[in-house]
């Protein structure tokens, strides 16, 4: 996630061959990141059907969960299976551990008909915010996973890669042609790139123009999209009118400068969120994602890397349990909402779909009821603030805030939204709508024209991935321990 970058060179014969394979063999094209950090997940088979209905033929996973991988068996959908960062140290330290991981999470599923093409070793492990936590473990883990794939006879079919944030490279001149890898990890990056090159594996990069805008209020908004910019970057004979091309070509320049200009590239994540920030909304998301699809549909690529672009949209479905440390927008990247409903029209330009995304089928919802602040409740009640704080801490209030989808709510609306979020997340359990007598259950939808008070999908017993017993323990702990203590501090 970053916006530094930019330049150089011509495509080689090898890259022309790769481009031809993308067009003829279906190796490249648009895919989607399928994350699962949600309190009420759609059944994996429902998601797989949604992928097929929308013509999405590739998915990138962040782990190797059994139900997800099993649902992808014999579907023809290509899979990039992920290894979380917290597993890197163990895989780096022991080749046998890597061998067991490959056996359990790659060989097993390939034998059952899952078309695994890549193993993503970590996810953005060199982010500067990690303070070097994974610098020593990522490359050895990559080597051990590759050795395990070779031992399993899968190295021709399955390639290793490391999804990296665009902050691993930058430009000394603020133009793509000045691109090079970050100085503090320069030698490490060259070792990894050489390893990928030697094994015919791709360099995977995540590019987020939205983050450029989020981090810098002076960033030119038009430059984030694909409609031209009044302030383009002129780099020699090349004019860059959008940040994606400039960012991508900064990476190309960095690779060329260090002797690896022919390494193939996957754009592992690219997208735009729809809520949680003033610039995160369906209008901008549709504008960006459709612009990106139009931009890559002609297979022209970028100035320094002509040809088809292999990319995975971020993301497929909203995840209400993702960390909001990067920002409240983090839970709203999906082109589909939590229930598999499209957020906006998007033409993915696949053979099997039109200009409209096709929603998930046969979705069952909980009852049409909501938890809201009692009309008789006094806003000066000292128990309101800690109750709202608790509800938002345990559920999801990221749609509340300045210029967000629920920014038009008044004080009572904000409180009701928080209460309902907690109530729905806990499966509409009556005890989750108490809040010391401040709340009540209603059958009248409190949603506004812009703010939707969600009803969660019914995923079976308890409607949460927690067991009912776990939920009851959590609620009991709240009522008897947390809330009285919190209120005592007010």
C-alpha positions in Angstrom: 0.0 0.0 0.0 1.8 3.1 -1.2 2.3 5.5 -4.0 6.0 6.1 -4.6 7.3 4.8 -8.1 8.2 4.9 -11.9 10.3 3.8 -15.4 12.4 2.2 -18.2 12.9 -0.2 -21.0 11.2 -2.5 -23.5 9.5 -5.9 -23.2 11.7 -8.9 -24.0 10.7 -11.9 -26.1 10.2 -13.8 -22.9 7.6 -11.2 -21.8 5.9 -11.5 -25.1 5.6 -15.2 -24.6 4.2 -14.6 -21.1 1.6 -12.2 -22.6 0.6 -14.7 -25.2 0.2 -17.4 -22.5 -2.0 -15.0 -20.5 -4.3 -14.5 -23.5 -4.4 -18.0 -24.8 -3.9 -20.1 -21.7 -5.9 -18.1 -19.2 -2.9 -17.9 -16.9 -3.4 -14.1 -16.3 -6.6 -12.1 -15.8 -8.7 -10.8 -13.0 -8.9 -12.7 -9.7 -10.2 -11.9 -6.2 -8.8 -12.0 -2.7 -11.1 -14.1 -0.5 -10.6 -13.2 3.1 -12.4 -14.8 6.0 -12.1 -12.5 9.0 -15.9 -12.2 9.4 -18.2 -12.9 12.3 -20.9 -14.4 10.0 -19.2 -15.9 7.0 -21.0 -17.0 3.9 -20.7 -20.8 3.5 -17.6 -21.5 1.4 -19.7 -23.4 -1.3 -21.9 -20.4 -1.6 -18.9 -18.2 -2.2 -17.5 -20.6 -4.7 -20.8 -20.5 -6.6 -20.7 -16.7 -6.5 -17.2 -16.8 -8.0 -18.3 -19.0 -10.8 -21.5 -17.0 -11.5 -19.3 -13.9 -11.8 -16.7 -15.5 -14.0 -13.9 -15.1 -11.5 -11.4 -17.9 -12.2 -8.7 -17.2 -9.6 -8.7 -16.6 -5.9 -6.0 -15.6 -3.4 -6.4 -17.0 0.1 -4.6 -15.8 3.2 -4.4 -19.2 4.9 -5.1 -22.9 4.1 -8.5 -23.4 5.8 -9.9 -26.8 5.1 -13.5 -25.8 4.4 -12.5 -23.1 2.0 -10.0 -25.3 0.0 -12.4 -28.3 0.0 -15.1 -26.1 -1.5 -12.7 -25.2 -4.4 -12.1 -28.8 -5.3 -12.9 -29.7 -8.9 -14.2 -26.2 -9.7 -11.5 -25.2 -12.2 -10.8 -22.1 -10.1 -7.0 -21.4 -9.7 -5.8 -20.9 -6.2 -3.1 -19.0 -4.4 -2.9 -20.4 -0.9 -1.4 -18.3 1.8 0.9 -18.8 4.8 0.3 -16.2 7.6 3.2 -14.2 8.9 3.1 -15.8 12.3 4.1 -19.1 10.7 7.2 -17.9 9.0 9.6 -18.4 11.8 8.7 -22.0 12.3 8.9 -22.7 8.6 12.2 -20.9 8.3 13.8 -22.9 11.2 12.9 -26.4 10.0 12.8 -27.9 6.6 10.7 -30.8 7.9 8.1 -28.3 9.2 7.9 -26.9 5.7 7.6 -30.3 4.3 4.7 -31.2 6.6 3.0 -27.9 5.7 3.2 -28.6 2.0 2.0 -32.2 2.5 -1.0 -31.1 4.6 -2.0 -27.9 2.7 -0.9 -28.4 -0.9 -0.4 -32.0 -1.8 -3.5 -33.1 0.0 -5.8 -30.6 -1.8 -4.2 -31.0 -5.2 -4.9 -34.8 -4.9 -8.5 -33.9 -4.1 -8.9 -31.7 -7.2 -8.0 -28.2 -6.0 -6.1 -26.3 -8.7 -3.3 -24.7 -6.5 -1.0 -22.6 -8.6 0.9 -20.5 -6.0 1.9 -20.5 -2.4 2.1 -17.1 -0.9 4.8 -17.1 1.8 3.7 -14.5 4.2 1.7 -11.3 3.5 3.4 -8.0 3.2 6.1 -9.1 5.8 8.4 -6.2 5.2 6.0 -3.4 6.1 7.9 -0.8 7.9 5.2 -0.8 10.6 6.4 -4.4 11.5 9.7 -3.0 12.6 11.7 -5.8 11.0 9.8 -8.6 12.8 9.9 -10.9 9.7 13.1 -9.8 8.0 15.1 -12.9 9.0 12.4 -15.5 8.6 10.7 -14.7 5.2 13.5 -15.7 2.8 14.4 -18.9 4.6 10.7 -19.8 4.8 10.4 -19.2 1.1 13.4 -21.4 0.4 12.1 -24.2 2.6 8.7 -24.2 1.1 10.2 -24.3 -2.4 12.4 -27.3 -1.3 9.3 -29.0 0.0 7.4 -28.4 -3.3 10.4 -29.9 -5.2 10.5 -32.9 -2.9 6.7 -33.4 -3.4 7.1 -33.2 -7.2 5.0 -30.1 -7.4 7.4 -27.4 -8.2 6.5 -27.2 -11.9 2.8 -26.8 -11.1 3.0 -24.7 -7.9 5.2 -21.6 -7.6 6.2 -19.8 -4.5 5.9 -16.0 -4.1 5.8 -13.4 -1.4 3.0 -10.8 -1.6 4.8 -7.5 -0.8 3.5 -4.0 -0.1 4.6 -1.3 -2.6 6.6 0.3 0.2 9.5 -2.2 -0.5 10.5 0.1 -3.4 10.5 3.8 -4.1 12.0 6.4 -6.4 14.9 8.7 -5.7 13.6 11.2 -8.3 9.8 10.9 -7.6 9.6 9.5 -11.1 9.3 5.8 -12.1 12.7 5.8 -13.8 14.3 6.4 -10.4 12.9 3.2 -8.9 14.9 1.0 -6.7 14.3 -1.2 -3.6 14.2 0.3 -0.1 17.7 0.8 1.2 17.2 -1.0 4.5 16.1 -4.2 2.7 17.9 -3.8 -0.6 20.2 -6.8 -0.4 17.4 -9.0 1.0 15.1 -8.0 -1.8 17.7 -8.8 -4.4 18.2 -12.3 -2.8 14.4 -12.9 -2.9 14.0 -11.6 -6.5 16.9 -13.8 -7.7 15.4 -16.8 -6.0 12.0 -16.1 -7.6 13.7 -15.6 -11.0 15.7 -18.8 -10.7 12.6 -20.8 -9.9 10.3 -19.3 -12.5 8.2 -17.7 -9.8 6.4 -14.3 -9.9 7.0 -11.1 -7.9 3.8 -10.3 -6.2 3.0 -6.7 -5.3 0.0 -5.0 -3.6 -0.8 -1.5 -5.0 -3.2 0.8 -3.2 -3.8 4.2 -4.7 -6.5 4.7 -2.0 -3.8 4.6 0.7 -1.9 7.3 -1.1 -4.9 9.5 -0.8 -5.6 8.4 2.8 -2.1 9.2 3.9 -1.7 12.5 2.1 -4.6 14.9 2.0 -2.7 16.9 -0.7 -2.5 13.9 -3.0 -4.2 14.8 -6.3 -7.5 12.9 -6.3 -7.8 12.5 -10.1 -4.4 10.9 -10.2 -5.7 8.0 -8.2 -8.1 7.0 -11.0 -7.9 6.2 -14.6 -9.5 9.1 -16.4 -6.4 11.3 -16.9 -5.0 13.9 -14.6 -4.3 17.6 -14.8 -1.0 17.0 -13.0 0.6 14.0 -14.7 4.1 12.8 -14.1 6.4 13.3 -17.1 9.3 10.9 -17.1 11.5 11.4 -20.1 9.3 10.4 -23.1 6.6 8.8 -20.9 3.7 10.6 -19.3 2.0 9.0 -16.4 -1.6 10.1 -15.8 -2.5 7.6 -13.0 -0.7 6.4 -9.9 -1.2 2.7 -10.7 1.0 2.8 -13.9 3.6 5.0 -12.2 3.7 2.7 -9.1 3.9 -0.4 -11.2 6.6 1.0 -13.4 8.7 2.1 -10.4 8.8 -1.6 -9.6 9.8 -2.5 -13.2 12.5 0.1 -13.0 13.8 -1.3 -9.7 13.9 -4.8 -11.2 15.6 -3.6 -14.4 18.2 -1.6 -12.5 19.2 -4.7 -10.6 19.3 -7.1 -13.6 15.9 -8.8 -13.2 13.8 -7.0 -15.8 12.1 -10.2 -17.0 10.6 -11.4 -13.7 6.9 -11.8 -14.1 4.7 -9.7 -11.8 1.4 -10.4 -10.1 -0.7 -7.5 -8.7 -1.7 -9.4 -5.6 -4.1 -6.8 -4.2 -5.7 -3.7 -5.7 -9.0 -2.1 -4.9 -10.9 0.7 -3.1 -13.0 0.6 0.1 -16.6 1.7 0.3 -16.9 3.0 3.9 -15.0 4.1 7.0 -13.4 7.3 5.5 -14.4 10.4 3.7 -12.8 9.0 0.5 -14.1 5.5 1.0 -17.5 5.2 -0.6 -19.3 3.2 -3.3 -19.0 6.0 -5.9 -15.2 6.2 -5.7 -14.9 2.4 -5.4 -16.9 1.8 -8.5 -15.0 4.5 -10.3 -11.6 3.0 -9.3 -12.4 -0.7 -9.8 -14.2 -0.1 -13.1 -11.5 2.2 -14.3 -8.9 -0.5 -13.4 -10.9 -3.2 -15.3 -11.2 -0.9 -18.3 -7.5 0.0 -18.1 -6.3 -3.6 -18.2 -8.9 -5.1 -20.5 -7.0 -4.1 -23.7 -3.9 -6.0 -22.5 -1.7 -2.9 -23.1 -0.2 -3.1 -19.6 1.9 -0.2 -18.4 4.5 1.8 -20.4 7.4 -0.2 -19.1 5.6 -3.6 -19.1 3.3 -3.9 -22.1 0.9 -6.9 -22.1 -1.8 -8.4 -20.0 -1.8 -7.7 -16.2 -2.3 -10.5 -13.8 -4.3 -9.1 -10.9 -6.5 -9.9 -7.9 -9.1 -7.4 -6.7 -9.1 -6.6 -3.1 -11.4 -7.8 -2.0 -14.3 -10.2 -2.6 -16.4 -9.8 0.5 -16.4 -7.3 3.5 -14.8 -8.7 6.7 -16.2 -7.2 9.9 -13.5 -8.7 12.2 -10.4 -7.3 10.4 -8.1 -5.0 12.5 -8.9 -1.3 12.1 -5.4 -0.3 13.1 -4.7 0.8 9.4 -8.1 2.7 9.4 -11.8 2.1 9.8 -12.0 1.5 6.0 -10.2 -1.8 6.5 -13.5 -3.7 7.0 -15.0 -2.4 3.8 -12.9 -3.4 0.8 -15.3 -6.0 -0.6 -17.0 -5.6 -4.0 -19.7 -7.6 -2.2 -21.2 -6.8 1.2 -21.1 -9.3 4.1 -24.1 -11.1 2.7 -22.8 -11.5 -0.9 -24.9 -8.6 -2.3 -23.1 -6.3 -4.8 -22.3 -2.8 -3.6 -22.3 -1.3 -7.0 -22.3 -2.2 -10.7 -19.0 -3.6 -11.9 -18.2 -5.1 -15.3 -15.4 -7.7 -14.7 -15.2 -8.3 -18.4 -15.3 -12.0 -18.1 -17.0 -14.4 -20.5 -19.8 -15.3 -18.1 -21.1 -12.0 -16.7 -22.5 -8.7 -17.8 -22.1 -5.2 -16.3 -23.8 -6.2 -13.1 -22.2 -8.4 -10.4 -24.3 -11.5 -9.5 -25.2 -11.8 -5.8 -24.8 -14.9 -3.7 -27.7 -17.3 -3.9 -30.0 -18.8 -1.2 -28.9 -16.5 1.6 -30.8 -16.9 4.8 -31.1 -14.0 7.3 -31.9 -13.8 10.9 -35.3 -12.4 11.9 -36.3 -8.9 10.8 -35.6 -7.2 14.1 -33.2 -4.7 15.5 -31.8 -3.5 18.8 -32.1 0.2 19.4 -31.9 2.8 22.1 -35.2 3.1 24.0 -37.2 6.2 23.0 -37.6 6.9 26.7 -33.9 6.7 27.4 -32.2 9.9 28.7 -29.2 10.9 26.7 -27.6 12.2 29.9 -27.6 8.7 31.4 -24.1 8.0 32.6 -24.4 4.4 31.4 -24.7 5.3 27.7 -21.1 6.1 27.0 -19.5 3.0 28.4 -22.3 0.9 26.8 -21.7 2.3 23.4 -17.9 1.9 23.9 -18.3 -1.7 24.8 -20.7 -2.4 21.9 -18.4 -0.8 19.3 -15.3 -2.5 20.8 -16.9 -6.0 20.4 -18.8 -5.4 17.2 -18.4 -3.0 14.2 -19.0 0.7 14.3 -16.7 1.6 11.4 -19.6 3.0 9.4 -20.1 5.8 12.0 -18.0 8.9 11.5 -17.5 12.0 9.4 -18.7 11.6 5.8 -19.2 7.8 6.2 -22.3 5.9 5.2 -23.9 6.5 8.7 -22.5 10.0 9.2 -26.0 11.4 8.9 -27.3 9.8 12.1 -28.1 11.9 15.1 -26.9 11.0 18.6 -29.7 8.5 19.2 -29.1 7.0 15.8 -25.4 6.5 16.6 -26.2 4.8 19.9 -28.8 2.6 18.2 -26.4 1.6 15.5 -23.8 0.5 18.1 -26.3 -1.5 20.0 -27.7 -3.2 16.9 -24.2 -4.1 15.7 -23.5 -5.9 18.9 -26.9 -7.5 19.0 -26.7 -8.8 15.4 -23.1 -10.1 15.9 -24.3 -12.1 18.8 -27.0 -13.8 16.8 -29.9 -11.6 18.0 -29.6 -13.1 21.5 -32.0 -11.1 23.7 -29.4 -10.7 26.3 -27.3 -8.8 23.8 -29.9 -6.1 23.7 -30.0 -5.1 27.4 -27.3 -2.5 28.0 -28.6 -1.9 31.5 -32.1 -1.3 30.3 -31.2 1.3 27.8 -32.0 -0.8 24.7 -35.1 -2.4 23.2 -35.8 -4.8 20.3 -37.9 -3.4 17.5 -39.4 -4.7 14.2 -39.3 -1.3 12.6 -36.2 -0.9 10.4 -34.2 2.1 11.8 -32.1 2.4 8.5 -31.9 5.7 6.7 -31.5 6.4 3.0 -27.7 6.1 3.4 -27.2 4.1 6.6 -28.2 0.5 6.7 -28.8 -1.2 10.0 -27.7 -4.7 9.1 -29.4 -8.0 9.9 -26.8 -10.7 10.0 -27.1 -13.8 7.8 -28.1 -17.1 9.5 -25.1 -19.4 9.5 -26.7 -22.0 11.8 -26.6 -22.5 15.5 -25.9 -19.2 17.2 -25.2 -17.5 13.8 -21.7 -16.9 14.9 -18.5 -18.9 14.4 -18.4 -19.0 18.2 -20.3 -21.9 19.8 -23.4 -20.9 21.7 -21.6 -21.8 25.0 -18.7 -19.4 24.1 -21.2 -16.7 23.3 -23.0 -17.1 26.6 -19.8 -17.0 28.5 -18.8 -13.8 26.8 -22.2 -12.2 27.5 -22.2 -13.4 31.1 -18.7 -12.0 31.6 -19.9 -8.7 30.2 -23.0 -8.4 32.3 -21.4 -9.5 35.6 -17.8 -8.3 35.3 -17.1 -5.8 32.6 -20.1 -3.5 32.6 -20.3 -2.9 36.4 -16.6 -2.2 36.5 -16.8 0.2 33.5 -19.7 2.1 35.0 -18.0 2.4 38.3 -15.3 4.4 36.5 -17.8 6.9 35.2 
